[in-house]
Amino acid sequence: MGKKYKGKLCVYCGKRPSVTGDHVFARKFCLDKYRGYLPQVPTCDECNRVKAYLEHYLTTVLPFGGQHRDSQETFSTLVPKRLEKNAKLHRELRIGYAGDKIPLREGHIEPLFAFVAKGLLWHHWGITLTDDDCAAAIVIRNDGAGFLSHIFTKMSARDRVVANLGEGALTYEGIQAKDYAQFTLWRFLVYGGLNFAETPRDPNGKHCIIFAVTGPRAPLANFWSSVFKEELPAAQEVIDADGDGNKNGATERPEDCCGVREERSGP
């Protein structure tokens, strides 16, 4: 991807030198005509590899639940050829698909969007988190969207950013807090909102907005507990993105690479 991303500090782990550039939002999320303007950041091999595992699964599955303008074109153009290369996932989706709800494996979206929040923190404000910081992400049901909007409206901010990528394929809003430059809040809408199949954690089967935060561990833990009435989620093992019972050769937890945190249900 260009030499300008090599030899810097990886924005995801904040430890290893970068060897390449990474699209914060994988190009595979978007149709070809929208792939030229996606933000890029420096990354190391380890973080790039773990993030790619998550993207491989989600860029195949999430178009099933798309609601945006190009949802049908996105699905018909991108998904079939990917499923041809993954017969096991194809069977899993064929068995679990119900109406407009997709059978989504738990614990995949949240780690990816912890990566994304760190990438956007660097992309917009040039900040890389340290060992004293962390990132977390959670999927919010439709009935929690109003509560989240209230937080974004009332929070005193140093800066705010809004972006629409791929004509509604990926939209996000970010807020940078006044007290800590690395303390940021993010809300993402993927494919205009998604319908997921029911899970034991969420029998209603409806999720819409992805929420992520970055910042110093202590203030972030206080914020998380006050908003979600629970402790900041503990670190999580690398996800089995292929569903084949192994962890794709990964030897490190996502937190070792990027401070990934496990998802919990919304407020």
Backbone bond lengths (Angstrom), bond angles and torsions (degrees), N, CA, C in turn:
res aa  C-N    CA-C-N  psi(-1)  N-CA   C-N-CA  omega(-1)  CA-C   N-CA-C  phi
1 M - - - 1.447 - - 1.517 111.18 -
2 G 1.161 133.68 18.91 1.451 126.25 -177.92 1.517 112.03 106.13
3 K 1.315 114.05 137.45 1.461 120.13 -175.08 1.525 112.70 -70.29
4 K 1.316 118.09 -18.51 1.459 119.42 -175.49 1.524 112.69 -66.64
5 Y 1.335 117.98 -13.79 1.462 120.73 179.31 1.528 112.60 -99.26
6 K 1.318 117.70 -2.59 1.464 121.04 -178.12 1.530 110.90 -92.78
7 G 1.340 115.10 147.89 1.447 120.48 174.71 1.511 115.27 77.08
8 K 1.308 117.96 11.83 1.457 122.44 175.56 1.521 108.72 -100.08
9 L 1.310 117.69 -173.78 1.454 121.80 175.17 1.521 108.99 -88.02
10 C 1.320 116.67 131.85 1.468 120.50 177.44 1.525 109.38 -58.99
11 V 1.314 116.84 128.75 1.464 120.19 -176.87 1.525 112.38 -76.49
12 Y 1.328 117.20 -15.47 1.456 120.40 -177.76 1.526 112.92 -86.85
13 C 1.317 117.53 -44.60 1.464 120.20 -179.89 1.524 112.68 -99.50
14 G 1.321 117.37 -24.57 1.453 121.02 -179.31 1.513 113.51 67.21
15 K 1.346 116.87 20.18 1.462 121.18 -176.11 1.521 112.48 -127.67
16 R 1.319 116.47 -51.99 1.461 120.82 -173.33 1.526 111.44 -90.55
17 P 1.335 116.43 154.08 1.468 119.14 176.43 1.527 110.65 -71.73
18 S 1.304 115.58 146.77 1.461 120.17 179.18 1.522 110.32 -76.87
19 V 1.322 115.49 147.78 1.458 121.35 178.10 1.523 111.61 -118.48
20 T 1.327 116.44 -10.52 1.457 120.72 -178.01 1.518 109.39 -162.23
21 G 1.312 115.84 176.72 1.445 121.44 173.13 1.517 110.35 -99.61
22 D 1.308 116.52 149.68 1.462 121.69 -179.98 1.517 108.72 -127.87
23 H 1.316 116.61 136.12 1.457 120.26 172.25 1.530 107.81 -73.96
24 V 1.318 116.80 121.71 1.467 121.00 -179.17 1.526 109.76 -55.25
25 F 1.310 116.81 -44.72 1.463 122.84 170.24 1.533 106.29 -104.40
26 A 1.298 116.43 121.00 1.461 120.00 -177.52 1.523 111.23 -55.07
27 R 1.319 115.39 138.63 1.460 120.40 179.48 1.528 111.31 -58.54
28 K 1.320 116.74 -28.29 1.466 121.14 -177.78 1.528 112.79 -68.38
29 F 1.331 118.14 -10.92 1.465 120.03 174.75 1.529 111.23 -71.64
30 C 1.323 117.06 -24.56 1.461 121.24 -170.50 1.525 111.96 -114.19
31 L 1.305 114.79 156.23 1.450 120.70 170.56 1.527 109.30 -64.08
32 D 1.325 116.42 155.81 1.467 121.16 -176.01 1.529 112.90 -53.44
33 K 1.311 116.51 -38.16 1.475 120.14 -175.06 1.519 113.40 -69.13
34 Y 1.342 118.13 -11.01 1.465 121.10 -178.46 1.532 113.12 -111.95
35 R 1.308 118.04 8.52 1.467 119.92 -170.72 1.531 114.56 -87.51
36 G 1.297 117.54 -2.22 1.452 119.61 -173.97 1.511 116.15 -84.00
37 Y 1.323 118.12 -7.97 1.460 120.23 -172.18 1.520 113.20 -124.92
38 L 1.301 117.58 23.46 1.455 120.90 -178.85 1.524 110.71 -83.36
39 P 1.346 118.34 138.03 1.474 120.72 -178.53 1.525 111.91 -64.67
40 Q 1.344 115.79 144.36 1.452 122.30 179.27 1.524 110.30 -125.14
41 V 1.334 115.34 151.91 1.466 121.27 -178.49 1.525 109.23 -142.72
42 P 1.335 117.86 158.94 1.470 120.60 176.23 1.522 111.63 -75.64
43 T 1.325 116.89 138.22 1.464 121.40 -178.72 1.523 111.11 -142.72
44 C 1.318 115.27 153.52 1.458 121.31 174.26 1.528 109.70 -87.81
45 D 1.328 116.79 169.74 1.459 120.84 -179.38 1.525 112.15 -61.55
46 E 1.343 117.25 -44.59 1.461 121.24 -175.68 1.527 111.47 -61.32
47 C 1.323 116.32 -50.97 1.462 119.31 -178.29 1.525 111.06 -66.57
48 N 1.312 116.48 -38.67 1.455 120.30 178.48 1.525 110.77 -61.52
49 R 1.331 116.34 -38.34 1.462 121.23 -178.89 1.531 111.73 -68.69
50 V 1.326 116.42 -46.49 1.470 119.62 -179.78 1.527 110.63 -63.84
51 K 1.317 116.93 -44.43 1.469 120.78 -179.92 1.530 110.57 -62.73
52 A 1.320 116.91 -38.82 1.463 120.32 -179.98 1.522 111.92 -63.29
53 Y 1.340 117.75 -35.30 1.465 120.13 177.40 1.526 110.98 -59.74
54 L 1.325 115.68 -44.74 1.458 119.96 -179.85 1.526 111.09 -66.46
55 E 1.320 116.62 -42.07 1.465 121.03 -178.76 1.519 111.47 -65.49
56 H 1.318 117.01 -36.41 1.468 120.88 -179.37 1.529 110.76 -56.97
57 Y 1.317 116.47 -43.60 1.461 120.56 -179.87 1.528 111.65 -74.26
58 L 1.331 116.86 -49.02 1.459 120.55 -171.26 1.526 112.81 -70.70
59 T 1.321 118.70 -34.08 1.463 119.13 178.49 1.522 112.23 -70.07
60 T 1.310 117.00 -16.42 1.463 121.13 175.02 1.518 111.60 -88.32
61 V 1.330 117.22 -38.27 1.456 121.07 -171.41 1.524 113.80 -90.55
62 L 1.319 118.74 -41.66 1.461 120.62 -172.95 1.531 114.34 -62.16
63 P 1.342 120.17 -31.83 1.476 117.78 177.62 1.527 113.66 -59.62
64 F 1.331 118.77 -19.94 1.468 120.72 177.08 1.527 111.20 -60.61
65 G 1.328 117.23 -31.76 1.467 120.37 -176.43 1.502 114.09 -105.17
66 G 1.343 118.28 15.05 1.452 120.92 -175.43 1.519 113.87 -65.75
67 Q 1.338 115.69 146.02 1.461 122.15 -179.38 1.533 112.17 -125.10
68 H 1.332 118.50 -0.19 1.461 120.10 -173.98 1.530 111.30 -81.90
69 R 1.322 115.87 178.24 1.465 121.75 -172.56 1.522 112.60 -57.66
70 D 1.325 116.78 -41.76 1.463 121.23 -176.59 1.525 112.61 -97.70
71 S 1.317 116.98 23.72 1.468 119.56 -173.73 1.523 112.41 -61.90
72 Q 1.331 117.30 -41.46 1.463 119.36 -178.29 1.523 110.98 -68.85
73 E 1.343 117.04 -41.53 1.459 120.41 178.44 1.523 110.49 -66.27
74 T 1.325 116.64 -40.41 1.465 120.58 178.61 1.517 110.51 -60.13
75 F 1.311 115.74 -46.23 1.465 120.23 -178.84 1.528 111.43 -64.81
76 S 1.310 117.11 -51.96 1.467 120.20 -173.42 1.528 112.40 -69.93
77 T 1.334 116.88 -27.50 1.457 120.29 -177.67 1.521 112.63 -85.10
78 L 1.335 117.03 -38.86 1.459 120.56 -170.24 1.521 115.02 -100.56
79 V 1.322 117.40 -35.00 1.465 119.61 -168.90 1.530 114.34 -77.30
80 P 1.340 120.72 -48.11 1.474 119.60 -174.32 1.527 114.33 -54.73
81 K 1.328 117.54 -44.13 1.468 119.27 -178.00 1.523 111.72 -68.72
82 R 1.323 117.57 -26.33 1.461 119.98 176.57 1.525 110.79 -75.03
83 L 1.313 116.68 -39.40 1.459 119.61 178.89 1.523 111.68 -68.93
84 E 1.307 117.52 -28.24 1.467 120.50 176.38 1.526 111.47 -60.42
85 K 1.321 116.32 -27.65 1.460 121.19 -178.59 1.525 112.25 -93.02
86 N 1.333 117.70 -2.30 1.461 121.23 -177.22 1.520 109.02 -140.05
87 A 1.323 116.25 81.51 1.463 121.77 -174.99 1.523 111.73 -63.93
88 K 1.324 117.30 -36.16 1.465 120.12 -178.67 1.522 111.02 -65.53
89 L 1.307 117.57 -44.84 1.459 120.68 177.73 1.525 110.22 -66.01
90 H 1.322 116.90 -37.03 1.459 120.52 177.92 1.525 110.38 -58.84
91 R 1.329 117.29 -45.39 1.466 120.76 178.38 1.520 110.98 -64.17
92 E 1.310 116.73 -42.02 1.463 121.19 -179.33 1.525 111.20 -59.80
93 L 1.306 116.81 -43.47 1.462 120.80 -179.26 1.522 111.48 -71.68
94 R 1.331 116.74 -38.45 1.461 120.02 -179.70 1.524 110.81 -63.65
95 I 1.315 117.40 -36.68 1.465 121.56 -179.75 1.526 111.10 -75.09
96 G 1.335 117.09 -39.91 1.458 120.32 -172.24 1.504 116.20 -92.74
97 Y 1.327 117.89 -14.29 1.464 120.11 -175.87 1.515 110.70 -68.22
98 A 1.349 115.43 131.63 1.470 120.32 -178.43 1.522 108.79 -137.47
99 G 1.313 117.67 108.60 1.455 121.34 178.80 1.517 110.89 62.24
100 D 1.332 115.85 -120.01 1.461 119.92 179.35 1.519 111.75 -105.27
101 K 1.332 117.60 17.86 1.462 121.42 -178.95 1.523 110.37 -109.50
102 I 1.314 115.28 133.99 1.449 119.75 -177.53 1.523 110.84 -100.59
103 P 1.332 117.43 141.54 1.469 120.96 177.80 1.528 110.22 -79.83
104 L 1.299 116.62 89.96 1.461 121.79 -174.16 1.522 110.95 -92.03
105 R 1.328 115.92 130.10 1.461 119.70 174.74 1.525 109.61 -67.94
106 E 1.303 115.94 136.89 1.461 120.02 178.63 1.528 110.84 -70.47
107 G 1.344 114.99 151.72 1.449 120.25 172.49 1.511 115.92 79.89
108 H 1.333 118.10 22.88 1.459 120.74 178.01 1.534 111.79 -111.54
109 I 1.309 117.32 -43.83 1.454 120.23 -178.61 1.525 111.60 -64.13
110 E 1.324 116.66 -43.62 1.461 120.55 -171.96 1.529 113.28 -64.09
111 P 1.334 119.15 -46.77 1.466 118.49 176.36 1.526 112.93 -60.44
112 L 1.332 117.16 -39.65 1.458 118.77 -179.34 1.528 111.26 -62.57
113 F 1.327 116.85 -42.93 1.454 118.67 -175.49 1.529 112.68 -80.19
114 A 1.314 118.08 -11.94 1.462 119.54 165.58 1.530 108.98 -69.77
115 F 1.325 116.63 -40.95 1.462 120.94 172.26 1.533 110.07 -58.36
116 V 1.318 116.44 -50.23 1.457 121.86 -175.39 1.525 111.11 -58.57
117 A 1.335 116.79 -43.50 1.465 120.18 -179.69 1.527 110.82 -60.64
118 K 1.332 116.95 -40.75 1.464 119.83 177.95 1.532 111.24 -66.37
119 G 1.323 115.75 -39.52 1.453 118.89 178.60 1.518 112.32 -63.98
120 L 1.322 117.18 -41.90 1.452 121.03 179.81 1.526 111.93 -70.05
121 L 1.320 116.54 -32.17 1.463 120.41 176.01 1.523 110.07 -58.61
122 W 1.317 116.35 -42.78 1.464 120.52 178.20 1.525 111.02 -74.09
123 H 1.315 116.37 -41.90 1.467 120.72 -176.42 1.526 111.41 -61.34
124 H 1.316 117.95 -43.51 1.461 120.75 -175.57 1.526 113.57 -89.04
125 W 1.347 117.50 -33.11 1.460 119.09 -171.99 1.530 114.13 -128.85
126 G 1.325 116.94 3.79 1.457 120.20 174.52 1.511 114.64 67.20
127 I 1.340 117.59 27.33 1.457 122.06 -175.92 1.524 110.58 -109.72
128 T 1.331 116.47 133.52 1.461 123.19 173.15 1.522 108.51 -114.44
129 L 1.314 117.08 130.52 1.460 120.94 -178.91 1.526 110.86 -70.23
130 T 1.335 115.69 154.44 1.456 122.92 179.65 1.526 109.95 -112.09
131 D 1.324 116.62 -174.13 1.462 121.13 178.77 1.522 112.31 -64.77
132 D 1.321 117.16 -19.46 1.459 120.99 179.06 1.519 112.65 -84.69
133 D 1.323 116.54 -2.42 1.459 121.96 -177.20 1.534 110.38 -115.76
134 C 1.312 116.00 172.49 1.461 120.54 175.02 1.524 109.31 -158.59
135 A 1.311 115.91 174.41 1.457 122.76 178.48 1.516 108.90 -135.13
136 A 1.315 116.79 150.90 1.455 122.02 178.67 1.518 109.30 -145.79
137 A 1.330 116.36 154.00 1.460 120.87 178.01 1.518 109.14 -143.02
138 I 1.321 115.69 153.97 1.462 121.69 -178.13 1.524 108.25 -152.21
139 V 1.307 117.83 150.21 1.461 122.93 176.96 1.522 107.95 -99.78
140 I 1.322 116.00 127.62 1.460 122.23 -176.03 1.521 110.10 -104.29
141 R 1.312 116.65 130.62 1.464 121.40 176.00 1.522 110.50 -68.14
142 N 1.299 116.30 164.18 1.461 121.34 179.32 1.523 112.01 -54.26
143 D 1.321 116.82 -38.03 1.454 119.04 -176.33 1.525 112.88 -74.46
144 G 1.313 117.26 -5.44 1.461 120.02 175.06 1.512 113.49 -101.96
145 A 1.338 117.12 -1.08 1.461 120.72 -175.46 1.521 112.07 -65.37
146 G 1.323 117.38 -39.11 1.459 120.64 179.91 1.514 112.05 -63.98
147 F 1.312 116.36 -40.99 1.458 121.57 178.11 1.522 110.76 -61.63
148 L 1.319 116.17 -42.29 1.458 121.33 179.44 1.527 110.98 -66.17
149 S 1.309 117.20 -40.15 1.465 120.98 178.37 1.517 110.93 -62.17
150 H 1.311 116.56 -36.21 1.472 120.88 178.66 1.528 110.33 -62.44
151 I 1.328 116.95 -42.65 1.466 120.95 178.71 1.519 110.55 -60.97
152 F 1.325 117.21 -45.70 1.457 120.81 -178.16 1.527 111.80 -66.78
153 T 1.307 117.16 -32.66 1.461 120.86 -179.14 1.519 112.12 -74.56
154 K 1.324 117.19 -39.47 1.453 121.63 -172.25 1.524 114.36 -89.72
155 M 1.312 118.16 -20.21 1.456 120.18 -174.62 1.526 111.50 -68.42
156 S 1.330 115.57 132.07 1.457 121.05 175.55 1.524 108.64 -74.78
157 A 1.335 116.83 123.57 1.460 120.54 -169.94 1.522 112.17 -122.38
158 R 1.322 114.94 146.30 1.460 122.30 170.58 1.515 110.33 -77.18
159 D 1.343 115.70 -36.72 1.461 120.49 -179.21 1.521 108.72 -158.64
160 R 1.317 115.99 157.18 1.459 123.02 177.13 1.520 109.28 -136.29
161 V 1.325 115.93 145.41 1.453 120.79 176.09 1.522 109.42 -133.76
162 V 1.317 115.62 147.68 1.464 122.56 177.53 1.520 107.54 -137.51
163 A 1.322 117.37 137.75 1.463 120.59 -179.66 1.519 110.64 -145.70
164 N 1.323 114.45 148.26 1.463 123.08 175.98 1.527 106.67 -129.55
165 L 1.321 116.44 110.99 1.460 121.75 -176.82 1.529 109.88 -109.56
166 G 1.317 115.85 134.75 1.462 119.38 177.41 1.505 114.14 68.32
167 E 1.354 116.95 34.57 1.464 120.87 178.15 1.527 111.65 52.33
168 G 1.328 115.70 50.71 1.460 120.21 175.78 1.511 115.05 96.83
169 A 1.331 117.61 -3.79 1.463 118.92 177.40 1.521 110.59 -64.19
170 L 1.325 116.77 -41.53 1.458 122.64 179.72 1.526 108.25 -139.02
171 T 1.308 117.33 117.15 1.451 121.00 175.17 1.522 108.53 -124.25
172 Y 1.328 115.77 147.52 1.464 118.56 178.36 1.513 111.46 -152.53
173 E 1.323 114.14 157.73 1.457 122.94 173.86 1.519 107.60 -131.83
174 G 1.313 117.30 136.24 1.452 121.74 179.18 1.511 111.51 -128.55
175 I 1.330 116.46 145.33 1.460 123.42 177.19 1.517 108.51 -125.73
176 Q 1.304 116.56 131.90 1.456 122.42 174.12 1.523 108.61 -104.43
177 A 1.330 116.67 122.59 1.458 121.32 -176.57 1.526 111.47 -69.17
178 K 1.316 116.54 156.38 1.456 121.67 179.71 1.520 112.82 -73.63
179 D 1.330 117.17 -40.63 1.462 120.69 -172.31 1.518 113.42 -73.53
180 Y 1.327 117.20 -38.43 1.463 122.22 -179.32 1.523 108.50 -129.15
181 A 1.329 116.24 121.17 1.461 119.66 -178.25 1.521 112.03 -63.09
182 Q 1.350 117.21 -29.99 1.461 120.69 -178.70 1.526 112.83 -86.19
183 F 1.334 116.92 -3.39 1.470 120.77 178.58 1.528 107.48 -86.71
184 T 1.326 116.20 109.73 1.460 121.04 -178.18 1.518 110.87 -133.46
185 L 1.310 115.42 151.22 1.463 123.35 174.38 1.524 108.07 -119.08
186 W 1.320 115.44 141.66 1.464 121.05 -178.03 1.518 110.21 -136.36
187 R 1.303 116.20 141.62 1.469 120.06 169.19 1.523 108.37 -130.58
188 F 1.320 114.34 135.72 1.458 121.97 -173.53 1.524 110.20 -123.55
189 L 1.298 115.10 141.39 1.460 121.69 170.68 1.522 106.73 -120.49
190 V 1.311 117.24 117.55 1.467 122.81 -178.03 1.519 109.13 -103.34
191 Y 1.309 116.25 124.35 1.468 122.19 179.60 1.524 112.24 55.03
192 G 1.322 117.02 34.77 1.457 121.09 175.40 1.511 114.97 76.19
193 G 1.320 117.58 8.81 1.461 121.97 -176.07 1.513 109.10 112.79
194 L 1.328 116.76 147.05 1.457 121.24 -172.01 1.515 111.30 -127.71
195 N 1.322 116.04 143.28 1.461 122.14 170.25 1.516 108.33 -106.52
196 F 1.327 116.73 122.93 1.453 122.02 179.14 1.520 109.21 -110.56
197 A 1.320 115.99 155.48 1.458 120.20 174.46 1.517 109.76 -68.31
198 E 1.330 115.87 159.49 1.445 120.75 179.88 1.523 111.03 -63.88
199 T 1.330 115.77 146.46 1.456 122.58 173.77 1.519 107.49 -130.65
200 P 1.343 118.06 161.79 1.465 119.36 177.37 1.522 112.56 -55.88
201 R 1.329 116.29 -30.97 1.458 119.89 -179.09 1.513 111.40 -75.62
202 D 1.329 117.60 -30.21 1.459 121.87 -176.98 1.523 109.40 -139.26
203 P 1.344 118.01 86.84 1.457 120.92 -176.60 1.525 113.77 -65.88
204 N 1.326 118.17 -17.23 1.455 119.91 179.30 1.522 112.65 -75.94
205 G 1.328 116.01 -23.59 1.448 120.10 173.54 1.506 116.29 70.75
206 K 1.318 118.38 18.90 1.460 120.46 -178.90 1.524 109.36 -120.49
207 H 1.315 117.30 121.84 1.443 123.16 171.99 1.526 107.23 -128.51
208 C 1.305 116.56 154.37 1.444 117.84 -177.14 1.522 112.25 -136.84
209 I 1.331 117.89 -57.48 1.457 121.99 -170.75 1.520 110.67 -107.96
210 I 1.319 115.93 140.44 1.464 121.72 173.89 1.520 107.69 -103.09
211 F 1.313 116.67 129.98 1.456 123.06 -176.71 1.519 108.29 -117.86
212 A 1.333 117.01 135.67 1.456 121.00 179.36 1.520 110.11 -139.26
213 V 1.334 115.65 154.43 1.454 121.66 179.28 1.525 109.17 -138.07
214 T 1.314 115.59 153.11 1.457 122.17 170.18 1.522 107.41 -134.19
215 G 1.336 116.73 155.22 1.444 118.04 175.08 1.507 113.91 156.40
216 P 1.341 117.40 -179.05 1.463 121.85 176.50 1.520 110.16 -60.58
217 R 1.316 116.75 142.01 1.460 120.88 -172.17 1.529 113.19 -57.18
218 A 1.325 117.98 -48.45 1.463 119.76 -174.76 1.534 112.24 -65.94
219 P 1.344 119.49 -52.47 1.467 118.62 177.14 1.525 113.41 -61.48
220 L 1.349 115.47 -36.24 1.460 119.05 -179.83 1.529 110.66 -66.82
221 A 1.337 117.12 -39.72 1.466 120.42 177.70 1.524 110.93 -63.53
222 N 1.326 117.14 -39.84 1.466 120.48 178.16 1.521 110.92 -65.31
223 F 1.321 115.76 -42.23 1.464 119.62 178.53 1.523 110.79 -62.62
224 W 1.326 116.14 -46.61 1.465 120.67 -177.52 1.533 111.25 -60.71
225 S 1.327 116.82 -44.88 1.465 120.14 -178.51 1.526 111.52 -67.18
226 S 1.340 117.72 -34.91 1.458 119.82 179.87 1.521 112.32 -72.93
227 V 1.330 116.46 -32.83 1.462 120.51 -178.07 1.520 111.85 -84.11
228 F 1.343 116.78 -47.26 1.460 121.04 -173.48 1.528 113.81 -103.46
229 K 1.340 116.45 -0.78 1.465 121.65 176.45 1.515 112.43 59.11
230 E 1.319 116.43 38.04 1.449 122.64 177.71 1.513 109.16 -157.46
231 E 1.315 115.99 167.19 1.450 120.13 178.83 1.523 110.81 -72.31
232 L 1.323 115.50 153.84 1.456 120.23 173.65 1.521 108.02 -56.15
233 P 1.338 118.68 127.94 1.469 121.10 -175.04 1.520 112.63 -56.22
234 A 1.335 115.02 148.60 1.458 121.51 179.69 1.517 110.69 -76.55
235 A 1.323 115.55 165.19 1.463 120.90 179.83 1.516 110.52 -63.00
236 Q 1.311 115.74 155.24 1.464 122.93 -173.00 1.520 110.69 -127.95
237 E 1.321 116.83 145.66 1.461 121.51 177.45 1.521 110.75 -68.40
238 V 1.311 116.37 160.90 1.459 121.52 175.77 1.515 109.60 -58.31
239 I 1.322 115.78 136.33 1.455 121.72 -176.04 1.526 111.26 -75.75
240 D 1.329 115.83 143.53 1.468 121.79 172.46 1.522 107.92 -83.72
241 A 1.314 116.52 84.46 1.462 121.18 -173.09 1.517 113.06 -68.36
242 D 1.319 117.80 -21.42 1.456 120.04 -178.06 1.523 113.67 -92.64
243 G 1.338 115.91 -10.72 1.451 118.75 -178.59 1.507 113.33 68.22
244 D 1.333 117.08 24.91 1.450 119.59 -175.97 1.526 112.59 -106.61
245 G 1.344 116.02 10.35 1.453 119.75 175.20 1.504 114.73 88.04
246 N 1.331 118.40 -3.25 1.460 119.19 176.07 1.520 109.49 -120.87
247 K 1.324 115.65 173.11 1.451 120.11 -175.60 1.515 111.60 -108.58
248 N 1.315 114.91 34.10 1.459 121.74 170.97 1.519 112.88 57.26
249 G 1.328 116.78 32.46 1.445 119.86 176.52 1.509 114.56 77.93
250 A 1.338 117.54 3.02 1.457 119.88 -178.66 1.515 109.93 -72.08
251 T 1.303 116.16 139.83 1.462 120.88 -178.91 1.513 112.12 -114.93
252 E 1.339 117.88 -4.76 1.444 120.56 -178.79 1.511 110.04 -120.63
253 R 1.330 115.39 151.39 1.444 119.33 171.49 1.517 108.80 -71.10
254 P 1.360 118.31 153.62 1.451 118.78 175.37 1.527 112.49 -56.52
255 E 1.321 118.00 -32.55 1.458 118.46 -179.29 1.523 110.65 -63.60
256 D 1.341 116.42 -32.95 1.457 118.86 177.39 1.521 110.81 -64.50
257 C 1.330 115.98 -28.26 1.458 119.70 -179.42 1.516 112.26 -94.93
258 C 1.338 116.49 -37.29 1.462 116.32 -167.45 1.507 114.45 -149.54
259 G 1.300 120.91 7.71 1.450 120.41 179.39 1.511 113.26 71.13
260 V 1.329 118.21 29.59 1.454 122.12 -178.71 1.522 110.07 -66.23
261 R 1.317 115.30 143.00 1.457 121.36 178.96 1.520 110.05 -124.85
262 E 1.303 115.56 154.19 1.462 120.87 -176.67 1.517 110.95 -80.74
263 E 1.310 116.79 148.34 1.460 123.16 -179.00 1.516 111.48 -78.36
264 R 1.328 114.57 146.76 1.455 121.99 167.74 1.525 108.16 -127.90
265 S 1.327 116.07 168.13 1.443 119.21 -179.50 1.511 110.97 -69.25
266 G 1.328 116.47 158.43 1.463 121.62 -176.07 1.501 112.46 -73.36
267 P 1.380 116.51 177.37 1.443 120.77 -176.78 1.517 112.03 -68.31
